[in-house]
């Protein structure tokens, strides 16, 4: 019987992290109540803390970023409207058509080189004609996952906010990794979030919580969001055991993000030096995309040697760094990944041995 392979580094996502000892202790000691009634003190503390950091009146804890994004869409739109969003946006690519299934709206994409849409393109995407589906809202993603974890510059955010205000449209941020964006820009979180009407923040990605996201907005919007959360099955009752770990993540996680970004740059440079097709302009936070033939075969070969990554399509591999990738683990992974070229990795073993 073959012994299981020891994992040197898991780059599949930053969602693969496990709770830290501090998180486990906080979960064991958490004060809890029924959150559907708004009576869980730990959940309330988490919502209050995120609202403070982002400059909003209120927040609402939910199981996932998909739910927070889709509740925001439900808040801002009416059936038959369009959501203006950047090409490759998570709300469309990875949320299973939920904007159509739940809210009855459809996306209107704008180009987004390196994940950054042009404010002029967003203005041109707004529809007012009686012959077309009207625009209901604008949604941005920062950092932009599919573009490679790229950041929208602050001046672009301000310009898009002006478009939204002039057009009378709500502006939502899918900020699943907005803490990464703030760390890379070297600014307080609210310098990004202040431009938006609602913000979704995922706590189980860069910050390392085991589960959960928070939607931020006005107190009135969060009261309505509570209803939509219930409709989607997101009422979690004594959720303080989860919120306790998330509070630790919010407290401890941001300080670790610069290290994640440094290691991401180290890995990206090593991959490029070894002949991988990586656009270094897109490596801005904790995500790397490498283009290569037979991506799944490469990923399978690396997994057999203890390095895990994700094949996203036939010719694309994603690497995501997080706080549980250590310097030693990274160096060991680099040795595996760069032992042979991507083209060699994708060949059958019998061919590679010739």
C-alpha positions, -999 to 999 in steps of 0.1 A, spaced: 0 0 0 14 34 -10 20 58 18 1 91 15 22 120 2 31 147 27 19 181 16 47 206 13 25 235 3 -12 239 -5 -16 267 -31 -51 257 -42 -67 287 -24 -64 308 7 -96 291 19 -77 259 28 -62 273 60 -72 257 93 -81 276 125 -52 288 146 -49 278 183 -61 313 191 -92 308 170 -100 275 185 -97 289 220 -120 318 211 -145 294 196 -145 273 227 -151 303 250 -175 323 228 -206 338 242 -236 328 220 -272 336 214 -297 332 186 -284 353 157 -316 352 137 -331 372 165 -300 394 166 -291 381 201 -257 365 195 -232 389 213 -201 376 195 -218 379 160 -228 414 170 -193 423 181 -179 410 147 -204 431 128 -197 462 148 -159 458 144 -161 454 106 -185 484 104 -160 504 124 -131 494 102 -150 502 69 -169 533 80 -204 518 76 -233 520 100 -239 482 102 -229 448 91 -245 414 87 -226 381 92 -233 353 66 -219 319 57 -203 329 25 -191 356 1 -215 343 -25 -244 350 -1 -232 385 8 -227 394 -28 -261 381 -39 -279 397 -10 -263 430 -20 -276 425 -56 -311 417 -43 -309 449 -22 -300 472 -50 -319 459 -80 -353 450 -94 -362 421 -116 -353 426 -153 -324 450 -146 -287 447 -154 -257 447 -132 -227 465 -147 -196 446 -137 -160 439 -149 -154 410 -172 -144 379 -151 -162 391 -121 -168 365 -93 -205 375 -90 -209 360 -125 -181 335 -130 -183 316 -97 -217 323 -82 -237 298 -104 -261 322 -121 -275 333 -87 -281 369 -98 -306 356 -124 -320 328 -103 -327 348 -71 -329 385 -82 -339 381 -118 -311 403 -132 -284 398 -157 -248 411 -160 -235 438 -184 -198 433 -187 -172 460 -193 -135 454 -203 -111 452 -173 -75 449 -183 -56 436 -153 -90 437 -135 -94 475 -137 -124 488 -156 -123 522 -172 -148 547 -157 -157 558 -192 -166 522 -202 -188 519 -171 -206 551 -180 -212 538 -216 -226 505 -202 -254 523 -183 -287 516 -201 -317 540 -200 -336 531 -232 -371 517 -230 -360 491 -255 -332 477 -232 -329 462 -198 -322 492 -175 -291 494 -153 -298 486 -117 -264 488 -101 -226 488 -106 -204 461 -90 -166 461 -87 -142 434 -74 -111 444 -55 -89 425 -55 -99 409 -88 -96 371 -85 -97 360 -121 -73 388 -132 -47 376 -108 -55 393 -75 -51 427 -90 -59 460 -73 -81 489 -85 -62 521 -79 -78 546 -56 -82 573 -82 -101 549 -105 -124 540 -75 -131 577 -70 -138 582 -107 -162 552 -108 -179 565 -77 -185 598 -95 -201 579 -124 -224 560 -100 -235 592 -83 -241 611 -115 -261 581 -129 -280 576 -97 -268 540 -93 -258 521 -62 -221 509 -62 -213 475 -46 -178 461 -38 -171 424 -39 -143 429 -14 -136 392 -8 -99 401 -5 -102 438 1 -79 435 31 -52 423 7 -58 454 -15 -55 477 15 -23 460 26 -7 463 -8 -17 499 -12 -6 507 24 -39 525 33 -66 520 59 -94 498 48 -119 526 48 -99 545 21 -112 518 -3 -146 511 12 -157 547 15 -166 548 -22 -193 521 -20 -229 518 -8 -224 481 2 -192 460 7 -189 422 10 -158 410 29 -148 374 30 -131 364 63 -121 329 53 -97 339 25 -67 362 32 -76 367 69 -78 329 75 -110 325 94 -126 290 90 -159 303 76 -179 335 71 -184 368 53 -199 401 63 -220 425 42 -216 462 52 -239 491 45 -264 514 61 -285 503 90 -317 503 69 -300 482 42 -288 456 67 -323 454 81 -336 445 47 -305 422 41 -315 402 71 -347 392 53 -328 381 22 -303 362 43 -332 343 58 -347 336 24 -314 321 13 -311 299 44 -284 319 60 -298 322 95 -272 303 116 -286 306 151 -258 303 177 -232 315 151 -210 331 178 -186 300 177 -179 310 141 -178 347 146 -153 343 175 -128 328 151 -136 355 126 -129 382 152 -94 367 158 -89 367 120 -98 404 118 -75 412 147 -45 391 136 -49 385 99 -41 419 83 -6 420 98 3 388 80 -8 398 45 24 416 36 43 384 42 18 365 20 25 391 -7 62 388 -3 61 351 -7 38 354 -37 64 376 -54 91 351 -46 72 322 -61 62 342 -92 98 352 -99 109 316 -94 83 303 -118 92 329 -145 129 320 -141 120 284 -147 102 292 -179 66 294 -167 43 319 -185 34 343 -158 24 379 -163 43 396 -134 22 428 -139 -8 409 -125 11 396 -94 1 423 -70 -12 405 -39 -14 368 -31 -25 351 -64 -5 339 -94 -19 326 -127 4 305 -150 -5 295 -185 6 261 -197 -6 232 -218 -24 203 -201 -28 222 -169 -45 194 -151 -17 169 -159 8 194 -144 -13 198 -113 -16 160 -109 21 155 -112 29 182 -86 3 168 -62 21 134 -64 51 152 -49 33 172 -23 25 205 -40 -11 214 -45 -24 239 -70 -57 245 -90 -61 239 -127 -87 265 -138 -93 255 -174 -72 234 -198 -43 258 -199 -43 278 -167 -30 270 -132 -37 292 -101 -14 295 -71 -28 313 -40 -6 321 -10 -18 323 26 -4 325 61 0 288 65 25 286 36 58 289 54 92 300 40 105 265 43 74 251 27 76 276 -1 113 268 -9 105 231 -9 75 237 -33 96 258 -56 121 230 -59 93 206 -70 76 231 -93 109 242 -111 124 207 -113 111 204 -149 95 228 -174 57 229 -175 58 212 -209 77 183 -195 54 181 -165 24 176 -188 39 147 -207 31 111 -197 57 95 -173 69 70 -200 77 99 -223 94 120 -196 118 91 -188 132 88 -222 
